[in-house]
C-alpha cells in the first residue's frame, strides 16, 4: 500500500521525507524544477515501497498509508497519483 502526502504538507514542503526516501519517489524535491511552484510534495504510488521512512520523519504529520488516509483527505490519494500521471500542475 503506497503512502500518500496529505493536506498538512500544502504550502509546507519541508523536505525531510525526500531526504530519507530510499527509492526517490517523492517529488518535486528541493532544487528540482517545479519545486517553488508546487503546492505540496507528492509520493509516486507506483514507486513507493511502503517503507514508512517518510511518515516517520514528517514534521507536520502529512503522510499516511493510502488505506489509512482520513476521510476528509481521501482526495489526496488521487492528487498524488495525478502529479505523476499528468506532470506538475
PEURKA-V182005 format. One line per field, one symbol per residue. burial: I if it has 9 or more other ideal C-beta (glycine too) atoms within 8 Angstrom, else O. A space follows every 10 residues. Layout:
burial->???
This chain:
burial->OIIIIIOOIO OIIIIIIIOI IOOOIIIIIO OOOOIOOIOI IIIIIOOIOO OOIIIOIIOO OIIIIIOOIO OOIOOIIOII IOIIOOOOO
